[in-house]
């Protein structure tokens, strides 16, 4: 779906006040045809500005504009949320919680929670899509640094990540990633079942755990020495390199607990790299239409 292009000046002009945010987008997304009471279905209301709620004229039920949405129970001005969305989408490297805290004048903890909710919306939006055609699948190890010790598979402090990329010849297509507890056939089977259309042609190296791909796909495993990886699995290795640069450059490493959120952010932005000017509005739409997020 084609979305409106924007830049920082346009964003400020359009969403520079709380009233503009609510009137231009939130109200239209929550009640596109006008107010409807969630309790009795009545279509008339009073807006109580002091507490930002709508009161049904028939049953007097109070409904917040943001109730049940990504912004549920927020005490922040909507403009800060909108700027967080813009800053998350407008830079291909993303934005850290520390930097966002300074940009929108909130605490680091508040900025971190805002970004986690935005990344949740990113992940849910991509979760409905399936990869197709020729696909490369490989694994990567991501995690905090440790001095000494074993490198590669079996290294301590690392989290295995499954990575699938559409090979479209001269360029990569869409990508999907999932952090797993361990690299085994059940984990691979679950990942492929959720993210790849059945019956696709899939390339991988000859790692035994990846043999599970053949249960639902046309699997082509091949023992791949490091110096030949660029020939058999060119795009998945480029994407893994980009992922690690993204995590190190913006966040200086991530913990296992929140790794999937960062993977979702990377995939969301990578999959829409051809629509960079539209990305803020695409992400805004994803956030506005998302249900309430409860963080652990």
SERO-4910 file (N, C-alpha, C, O; in steps of 0.05 Angstrom, whole numbers):
BEGIN
 pado doro    nc1    nc2    nc3   cac1   cac2   cac3    cc1    cc2    cc3    oc1    oc2    oc3
  Unk    A     17    -24      0      0      0      0     18     25      0     36     28     16
  Unk    A     12     43    -18     27     68    -21     21     86      3     -2     90     10
  Unk    A     42     97     16     39    115     38     51    142     32     68    144     14
  Unk    A     43    162     47     52    189     42     81    192     50     90    182     71
  Unk    A     97    205     33    124    212     40    125    235     60    107    251     61
  Unk    A    147    236     75    149    258     95    178    264    101    196    248     95
  Unk    A    182    287    114    209    294    125    204    308    152    181    311    160
  Unk    A    225    316    165    223    327    192    206    352    193    191    356    212
  Unk    A    208    369    172    192    394    172    162    388    168    145    399    181
  Unk    A    156    369    150    128    361    145    116    349    170     93    354    177
  Unk    A    132    332    184    123    319    208    116    339    230     95    337    243
  Unk    A    134    358    234    129    378    254    104    395    248     88    401    265
  Unk    A    100    401    222     77    417    214     51    402    218     31    413    226
  Unk    A     52    376    213     27    360    213     21    350    241     -3    348    249
  Unk    A     41    342    257     37    330    283     50    345    306     60    333    325
  Unk    A     51    371    303     65    388    323     50    393    349     62    403    368
  Unk    A     24    385    350      9    389    375     -6    364    381    -11    347    364
  Unk    A    -14    361    407    -29    337    415    -56    337    401    -66    316    393
  Unk    A    -68    360    397    -94    362    384    -92    352    355   -109    338    345
  Unk    A    -70    359    341    -66    351    314    -62    321    312    -73    308    294
  Unk    A    -47    309    331    -43    280    331    -69    266    335    -75    247    320
  Unk    A    -85    274    354   -111    261    359   -130    265    336   -143    246    327
  Unk    A   -133    289    327   -153    295    306   -145    283    279   -163    273    265
  Unk    A   -120    285    272   -112    276    245   -110    246    242   -116    236    221
  Unk    A   -102    232    264    -97    203    261   -111    186    282   -125    167    275
  Unk    A   -106    191    307   -116    173    327   -146    171    326   -157    148    328
  Unk    A   -160    193    324   -189    192    323   -199    177    298   -218    162    299
  Unk    A   -185    181    276   -194    168    252   -189    138    253   -204    122    241
  Unk    A   -167    129    266   -162    101    268   -181     87    288   -190     65    283
  Unk    A   -186    100    311   -203     88    331   -232     88    324   -246     68    327
  Unk    A   -241    111    314   -270    114    306   -271    127    279   -277    151    276
  Unk    A   -265    112    258   -264    123    231   -290    136    221   -290    153    204
  Unk    A   -312    126    232   -338    137    224   -351    154    247   -375    158    247
  Unk    A   -334    163    265   -345    178    288   -346    162    313   -344    137    312
  Unk    A   -350    175    335   -350    162    362   -372    140    363   -394    144    354
  Unk    A   -364    117    375   -382     96    381   -376     86    409   -353     77    415
  Unk    A   -395     87    427   -390     79    455   -385     49    456   -401     33    445
  Unk    A   -363     40    468   -357     11    469   -376     -4    487   -377    -29    486
  Unk    A   -390     10    505   -409     -3    523   -437     -6    511   -448    -28    512
  Unk    A   -448     15    501   -476     14    492   -480     19    462   -502     15    451
  Unk    A   -458     27    448   -460     31    419   -471     58    411   -475     63    387
  Unk    A   -477     76    430   -487    102    424   -466    119    409   -442    114    413
  Unk    A   -475    138    392   -456    152    375   -453    182    382   -444    198    366
  Unk    A   -461    190    406   -457    217    415   -440    218    440   -443    200    458
  Unk    A   -423    239    442   -405    240    465   -398    269    472   -403    287    457
  Unk    A   -388    272    497   -375    297    505   -345    291    509   -338    269    519
  Unk    A   -328    309    501   -300    306    506   -292    321    531   -297    346    532
  Unk    A   -280    308    550   -271    320    575   -241    325    573   -226    306    577
  Unk    A   -234    349    567   -206    355    560   -187    351    584   -164    344    581
  Unk    A   -197    357    609   -180    355    632   -168    328    637   -146    325    647
  Unk    A   -183    307    630   -173    280    633   -172    264    607   -167    240    606
  Unk    A   -176    278    585   -173    267    558   -190    242    554   -180    221    545
  Unk    A   -216    243    561   -234    221    557   -259    230    543   -266    254    544
  Unk    A   -273    211    530   -298    217    517   -320    204    534   -319    181    542
  Unk    A   -341    220    540   -363    210    557   -388    206    539   -397    225    526
  Unk    A   -398    182    540   -422    176    524   -445    191    535   -450    191    560
  Unk    A   -461    204    518   -484    220    527   -507    202    536   -526    212    549
  Unk    A   -506    177    530   -528    159    537   -523    144    563   -540    143    581
  Unk    A   -499    131    565   -494    114    589   -472    126    607   -466    115    628
  Unk    A   -461    149    599   -440    163    614   -414    147    618   -398    153    635
  Unk    A   -410    128    601   -386    112    602   -362    129    592   -365    143    571
  Unk    A   -340    128    605   -316    143    598   -297    125    581   -291    103    589
  Unk    A   -289    135    558   -270    121    541   -247    139    533   -251    160    522
  Unk    A   -223    130    539   -199    144    530   -194    139    501   -199    117    491
  Unk    A   -185    159    487   -178    156    459   -157    135    454   -156    122    433
  Unk    A   -139    132    474   -117    114    471   -121     87    485   -104     69    484
  Unk    A   -145     83    497   -150     58    512   -149     34    493   -161     35    471
  Unk    A   -135     13    501   -133    -11    485   -114     -9    461   -112    -28    445
  Unk    A   -100     14    458    -82     17    436    -53     15    446    -48      9    469
  Unk    A    -34     18    428     -6     17    436      0     38    457     19     35    472
  Unk    A    -15     60    457    -10     82    476    -27     80    501    -31    100    515
  Unk    A    -37     57    507    -55     53    529    -43     63    556    -20     57    562
  Unk    A    -59     79    570    -51     89    597    -27    107    597    -14    112    617
  Unk    A    -19    118    574      4    135    573     -2    162    586    -24    173    584
  Unk    A     18    172    600     16    199    612     31    219    596     33    243    602
  Unk    A     44    210    574     60    228    557     43    242    537     22    231    528
  Unk    A     50    266    529     37    279    506     39    261    481     60    249    477
  Unk    A     19    261    465     20    245    441     42    254    422     52    238    406
  Unk    A     49    280    423     70    289    406     96    275    411    112    270    392
  Unk    A    102    268    436    127    253    442    126    225    431    147    215    421
  Unk    A    103    213    431    101    187    419    105    188    388    118    172    376
  Unk    A     92    209    377     95    212    348    124    217    339    133    207    319
  Unk    A    138    233    355    166    238    349    183    213    353    202    208    338
  Unk    A    176    197    373    191    172    377    187    153    353    206    140    345
  Unk    A    163    152    342    158    136    319    173    147    295    185    132    280
  Unk    A    173    173    291    188    185    269    218    180    271    230    172    251
  Unk    A    229    183    294    258    179    298    265    150    295    287    144    286
  Unk    A    248    132    303    253    103    300    253     95    270    268     77    262
  Unk    A    237    109    254    234    101    226    252    116    207    259    106    186
  Unk    A    259    140    214    273    158    194    302    152    191    314    160    170
  Unk    A    315    140    210    344    134    208    347    104    205    337     88    221
  Unk    A    362     96    184    365     67    179    380     53    201    378     28    203
  Unk    A    393     68    218    407     56    241    390     55    266    399     45    287
  Unk    A    366     65    264    348     66    288    357     87    308    373    104    301
  Unk    A    347     85    332    354    104    353    355     89    380    338     73    385
  Unk    A    375     95    396    377     83    422    359     97    442    350    119    438
  Unk    A    354     83    464    337     95    485    350    120    497    337    139    504
  Unk    A    376    119    500    390    142    511    387    167    493    382    189    503
  Unk    A    390    163    467    387    185    449    358    195    447    353    219    447
  Unk    A    339    176    447    311    184    446    304    199    471    289    219    470
  Unk    A    314    191    494    308    205    519    316    234    517    302    251    527
  Unk    A    339    239    505    348    267    502    331    282    482    326    306    485
  Unk    A    324    269    460    309    282    438    281    290    446    272    312    439
  Unk    A    267    274    462    239    280    469    235    287    498    213    290    507
  Unk    A    258    289    513    257    298    541    241    280    559    221    288    571
  Unk    A    249    254    560    237    235    578    260    221    592    284    224    584
  Unk    A    255    204    612    275    189    625    284    166    607    270    158    588
  Unk    A    308    155    613    317    132    597    298    109    598    292     96    578
  Unk    A    287    104    622    268     81    625    243     85    609    233     66    596
  Unk    A    233    110    609    209    115    592    215    112    563    199    100    548
  Unk    A    238    122    554    246    120    526    249     90    518    241     82    496
  Unk    A    261     75    536    265     46    531    238     32    527    235     15    509
  Unk    A    219     38    544    192     26    543    177     34    517    163     18    505
  Unk    A    180     59    510    168     69    485    179     53    461    164     44    444
  Unk    A    205     51    460    218     37    437    211      7    437    207     -5    416
  Unk    A    208     -5    460    200    -33    461    172    -37    450    167    -57    436
  Unk    A    154    -19    456    127    -21    445    127    -17    415    113    -31    400
  Unk    A    143      2    406    144      7    377    156    -17    363    146    -25    341
  Unk    A    177    -30    374    189    -54    362    169    -77    362    169    -93    343
  Unk    A    152    -78    382    131    -99    382    112    -96    359    105   -115    346
  Unk    A    104    -71    353     87    -66    330    101    -73    304     89    -84    286
  Unk    A    127    -68    303    143    -75    279    142   -105    275    137   -115    253
  Unk    A    148   -120    296    148   -149    294    122   -161    287    121   -180    270
  Unk    A    100   -151    298     74   -162    292     66   -156    263     53   -172    250
  Unk    A     74   -133    253     67   -126    225     81   -146    206     69   -154    186
  Unk    A    106   -152    211    121   -170    193    113   -199    197    117   -215    179
  Unk    A    102   -206    220     96   -234    225     75   -246    207     72   -271    205
  Unk    A     59   -230    194     38   -240    177     48   -247    149     33   -259    133
  Unk    A     73   -240    142     84   -245    116    100   -271    115    112   -279    135
  Unk    A    100   -284     92    115   -308     87    135   -304     64    128   -291     44
  Unk    A    159   -314     67    179   -312     46    173   -333     24    161   -354     30
  Unk    A    181   -327      0    175   -345    -23    198   -345    -43    217   -330    -41
  Unk    A    194   -362    -64    214   -365    -85    240   -377    -75    239   -394    -56
  Unk    A    263   -369    -85    289   -380    -76    296   -367    -50    298   -342    -48
  Unk    A    301   -383    -29    307   -373     -2    333   -384      8    338   -408      5
  Unk    A    349   -368     21    373   -377     35    368   -376     65    357   -357     75
  Unk    A    376   -397     78    373   -399    108    399   -406    120    413   -425    111
  Unk    A    406   -392    141    431   -398    156    427   -389    185    406   -377    192
  Unk    A    446   -396    201    444   -387    229    467   -368    236    488   -368    222
  Unk    A    462   -351    256    482   -333    265    483   -334    296    464   -342    308
  Unk    A    505   -326    307    508   -325    336    511   -295    344    529   -281    334
  Unk    A    494   -287    362    493   -258    370    494   -257    401    480   -273    414
  Unk    A    509   -239    412    509   -236    441    531   -219    450    547   -207    435
  Unk    A    533   -216    477    553   -199    490    581   -210    486    585   -234    483
  Unk    A    600   -192    487    628   -200    484    638   -213    510    630   -206    532
  Unk    A    655   -233    505    670   -245    528    699   -248    520    704   -258    498
  Unk    A    717   -241    537    745   -244    530    753   -273    532    745   -287    551
  Unk    A    769   -282    513    777   -310    514    755   -329    508    733   -320    499
  Unk    A    759   -355    512    738   -374    508    735   -382    479    749   -372    462
  Unk    A    716   -400    474    712   -411    448    697   -391    430    681   -376    440
  Unk    A    704   -392    404    690   -375    385    672   -393    367    675   -418    367
  Unk    A    654   -380    353    636   -395    335    615   -411    350    608   -404    372
  Unk    A    605   -432    337    584   -448    349    594   -461    375    616   -471    376
  Unk    A    578   -458    396    586   -468    422    598   -447    440    604   -452    463
  Unk    A    602   -423    430    613   -401    446    594   -393    468    570   -393    463
  Unk    A    604   -387    491    588   -379    513    577   -350    510    590   -334    497
  Unk    A    554   -346    521    543   -319    520    530   -311    494    523   -287    491
  Unk    A    528   -329    475    517   -323    449    489   -335    446    483   -356    458
  Unk    A    472   -322    430    445   -332    425    443   -339    395    450   -323    378
  Unk    A    435   -364    389    432   -371    361    408   -357    348    387   -354    361
  Unk    A    411   -348    324    390   -334    309    387   -348    282    407   -351    268
  Unk    A    363   -355    274    357   -365    248    351   -342    229    335   -325    236
  Unk    A    362   -343    205    359   -321    186    351   -332    159    364   -350    149
  Unk    A    330   -322    148    320   -330    121    319   -305    104    308   -284    112
  Unk    A    329   -307     79    329   -284     60    320   -294     33    329   -315     23
  Unk    A    303   -279     20    296   -284     -7    319   -276    -26    328   -254    -25
  Unk    A    327   -295    -43    348   -289    -62    335   -281    -89    323   -298   -102
  Unk    A    337   -256    -96    325   -246   -120    346   -239   -141    344   -219   -156
  Unk    A    367   -255   -142    388   -252   -162    407   -229   -154    426   -233   -139
  Unk    A    403   -206   -166    421   -183   -162    416   -168   -135    430   -150   -128
  Unk    A    395   -177   -121    390   -164    -95    376   -183    -76    365   -203    -85
  Unk    A    376   -176    -51    361   -191    -31    332   -182    -31    326   -159    -36
  Unk    A    314   -200    -25    285   -194    -22    279   -189      7    293   -174     21
  Unk    A    258   -201     16    250   -197     44    266   -216     62    277   -237     53
  Unk    A    267   -209     88    282   -224    107    265   -230    132    247   -215    139
  Unk    A    271   -253    145    258   -260    170    280   -271    189    298   -284    180
  Unk    A    277   -265    215    296   -273    235    282   -282    260    262   -271    268
  Unk    A    294   -302    274    283   -311    299    305   -320    317    321   -337    310
  Unk    A    305   -309    342    324   -319    362    313   -345    374    289   -347    379
  Unk    A    330   -365    378    321   -391    389    338   -398    413    361   -389    416
  Unk    A    327   -415    430    341   -424    454    365   -441    446    387   -438    457
  Unk    A    361   -459    427    383   -476    417    377   -482    388    355   -482    379
  Unk    A    398   -487    373    396   -493    344    391   -523    341    410   -539    340
  Unk    A    366   -530    338    359   -558    334    336   -560    314    325   -540    305
  Unk    A    330   -585    306    310   -589    285    282   -578    292    269   -566    275
  Unk    A    272   -583    317    246   -571    324    245   -541    321    225   -530    311
  Unk    A    266   -527    329    267   -498    327    267   -489    298    253   -470    290
  Unk    A    282   -503    281    283   -497    253    257   -502    239    247   -486    223
  Unk    A    244   -525    246    218   -532    234    197   -511    241    181   -503    224
  Unk    A    197   -502    266    178   -481    275    182   -455    261    163   -442    252
  Unk    A    207   -447    258    214   -422    244    205   -423    215    193   -404    205
  Unk    A    212   -444    201    206   -447    173    175   -448    169    165   -436    150
  Unk    A    161   -462    187    132   -463    185    118   -437    188     98   -432    175
  Unk    A    130   -419    204    117   -393    208    125   -372    188    110   -354    183
  Unk    A    149   -374    177    160   -352    161    164   -358    131    170   -340    116
  Unk    A    161   -383    123    166   -390     95    142   -404     83    131   -423     96
  Unk    A    133   -396     60    111   -409     46    119   -438     39    142   -442     30
  Unk    A    102   -457     43    108   -485     39    116   -490     10    105   -478     -9
  Unk    A    135   -509      6    142   -518    -20    162   -501    -35    166   -504    -59
  Unk    A    175   -482    -21    194   -464    -34    221   -478    -37    228   -497    -23
  Unk    A    237   -468    -55    265   -477    -59    282   -463    -38    284   -438    -38
  Unk    A    295   -478    -21    311   -467      1    339   -478      1    343   -502     -1
  Unk    A    358   -460      2    387   -467      4    396   -464     32    388   -446     46
  Unk    A    414   -482     41    427   -479     67    454   -493     66    461   -506     46
  Unk    A    470   -490     87    493   -506     90    485   -534    100    461   -538    103
  Unk    A    503   -551    105    496   -579    112    494   -583    142    497   -606    152
  Unk    A    489   -563    158    486   -566    187    462   -584    192    441   -581    180
  Unk    A    465   -604    209    445   -625    213    418   -613    222    397   -623    214
  Unk    A    419   -593    239    394   -581    249    377   -570    227    352   -570    229
  Unk    A    390   -561    205    375   -549    183    362   -570    165    348   -562    146
  Unk    A    366   -595    170    353   -616    154    323   -616    157    308   -626    141
  Unk    A    313   -603    179    285   -601    184    271   -585    162    247   -587    159
  Unk    A    286   -568    148    275   -552    126    261   -570    105    241   -563     94
  Unk    A    273   -594    101    263   -612     80    236   -623     86    224   -635     68
  Unk    A    225   -620    110    198   -631    116    176   -616    101    156   -628     95
  Unk    A    181   -591     96    160   -575     83    170   -560     58    153   -548     44
  Unk    A    196   -561     53    207   -545     31    224   -563     12    230   -585     19
  Unk    A    230   -552    -11    249   -564    -30    277   -556    -21    288   -536    -31
  Unk    A    288   -572     -4    313   -565     10    338   -573     -6    339   -596    -15
  Unk    A    357   -554     -9    382   -560    -22    405   -554     -3    416   -532     -3
  Unk    A    413   -574     14    436   -569     32    462   -574     17    464   -590     -1
  Unk    A    482   -559     25    509   -563     13    530   -556     34    529   -535     47
  Unk    A    550   -574     36    573   -567     53    587   -543     41    595   -543     18
  Unk    A    589   -522     58    599   -496     47    623   -486     62    620   -475     84
  Unk    A    647   -490     51    671   -479     64    669   -449     65    655   -437     48
  Unk    A    681   -436     84    679   -407     87    686   -391     62    673   -371     56
  Unk    A    705   -401     46    713   -386     22    693   -389     -1    695   -375    -21
  Unk    A    673   -407      3    652   -410    -18    624   -401     -9    605   -403    -24
  Unk    A    623   -390     15    597   -381     26    585   -360      9    560   -358      7
  Unk    A    601   -342     -2    590   -321    -19    579   -330    -45    564   -315    -58
  Unk    A    584   -355    -53    573   -365    -78    547   -380    -73    528   -376    -88
  Unk    A    545   -396    -52    522   -412    -46    501   -397    -30    477   -399    -36
  Unk    A    509   -381    -11    491   -366      7    499   -337      8    506   -327     29
  Unk    A    499   -323    -15    511   -295    -15    495   -275      2    506   -260     17
  Unk    A    468   -276     -1    452   -254     11    448   -258     41    448   -239     56
  Unk    A    446   -283     50    441   -287     78    466   -278     94    463   -268    117
  Unk    A    490   -282     83    514   -274     97    517   -244     98    527   -232    117
  Unk    A    509   -231     76    509   -201     76    490   -190     97    496   -171    111
  Unk    A    466   -202     98    446   -193    117    455   -197    146    451   -180    163
  Unk    A    467   -220    151    478   -225    178    499   -204    186    500   -195    208
  Unk    A    516   -198    167    537   -177    172    524   -150    177    533   -136    195
  Unk    A    503   -143    162    489   -118    167    475   -118    194    475    -97    208
  Unk    A    464   -140    202    451   -142    228    471   -137    251    466   -121    269
  Unk    A    494   -150    249    514   -146    271    525   -118    272    530   -107    293
  Unk    A    528   -105    248    537    -77    247    515    -59    260    522    -40    274
  Unk    A    490    -65    254    468    -50    265    467    -52    296    465    -31    310
  Unk    A    469    -76    306    468    -80    335    492    -67    349    489    -55    371
  Unk    A    515    -69    337    539    -58    350    540    -27    346    548    -13    365
  Unk    A    532    -17    323    534     11    318    514     28    333    521     50    342
  Unk    A    489     18    335    468     34    349    466     27    378    463     45    395
  Unk    A    467      2    385    461     -7    412    485    -18    427    484    -24    451
  Unk    A    508    -21    413    533    -31    425    529    -58    439    539    -63    460
  Unk    A    513    -75    425    507   -102    435    480   -102    449    471    -81    458
  Unk    A    468   -126    450    442   -128    463    441   -153    480    457   -172    476
  Unk    A    423   -154    499    420   -177    516    402   -198    504    386   -191    486
  Unk    A    405   -222    512    388   -244    502    359   -239    506    342   -246    489
  Unk    A    352   -227    529    323   -223    536    309   -206    515    285   -212    509
  Unk    A    322   -186    504    308   -168    486    318   -171    457    311   -155    440
  Unk    A    333   -192    451    345   -194    425    323   -196    403    326   -183    382
  Unk    A    301   -211    407    281   -214    387    269   -187    379    262   -182    356
  Unk    A    266   -168    398    256   -142    392    274   -127    373    264   -113    354
  Unk    A    300   -129    377    319   -116    359    319   -129    331    323   -116    311
  Unk    A    316   -155    331    314   -169    305    289   -160    290    290   -156    265
  Unk    A    267   -157    304    243   -147    291    247   -119    280    237   -113    258
  Unk    A    261   -102    294    266    -75    285    283    -76    259    277    -62    240
  Unk    A    304    -92    260    322    -94    236    306   -104    212    308    -92    190
  Unk    A    290   -125    215    276   -137    193    255   -117    182    251   -115    158
  Unk    A    241   -103    200    220    -85    191    232    -63    174    221    -57    152
  Unk    A    254    -52    182    267    -30    166    279    -41    140    277    -29    119
  Unk    A    292    -65    142    305    -77    118    284    -83     97    288    -78     73
  Unk    A    261    -94    106    241   -102     87    227    -79     73    212    -83     53
  Unk    A    231    -55     83    218    -31     72    239    -11     63    233     13     60
  Unk    A    263    -20     58    284     -2     50    279     12     24    291     34     19
  Unk    A    262      1      7    256     14    -19    236     37    -15    231     52    -34
  Unk    A    224     39      9    204     60     14    212     77     37    197     83     55
  Unk    A    238     85     37    249    100     59    234    125     66    229    131     90
  Unk    A    225    141     46    211    166     51    183    161     63    171    179     75
  Unk    A    172    137     59    146    130     68    146    117     96    126    114    109
  Unk    A    170    109    105    172     92    128    161    104    154    147     90    169
  Unk    A    164    131    159    152    142    183    121    138    184    110    131    205
  Unk    A    108    143    161     79    140    161     71    110    161     50    103    172
  Unk    A     87     93    149     82     64    151     83     55    180     65     40    189
  Unk    A    104     63    194    107     55    222     85     68    239     74     55    257
  Unk    A     78     93    234     57    106    249     31     90    245     16     86    265
  Unk    A     25     82    221      0     67    216      1     41    231    -20     32    243
  Unk    A     24     27    232     26      2    246     22      6    276      9    -11    289
  Unk    A     32     28    287     29     33    316      0     42    322    -10     34    343
  Unk    A    -12     57    306    -39     67    311    -59     45    311    -79     46    325
  Unk    A    -55     25    294    -74      3    291    -67    -21    309    -81    -41    308
  Unk    A    -47    -18    326    -38    -40    343    -53    -40    369    -61    -20    379
  Unk    A    -57    -64    380    -71    -67    405    -52    -60    428    -28    -55    424
  Unk    A    -63    -59    452    -47    -53    476    -24    -73    479    -27    -97    474
  Unk    A     -1    -63    487     23    -80    492     30    -80    521     33    -59    534
  Unk    A     32   -104    532     40   -107    560     69   -117    561     74   -139    552
  Unk    A     86   -101    572    115   -108    573    121   -125    597    110   -120    619
  Unk    A    139   -144    594    147   -160    616    171   -147    631    181   -158    650
***
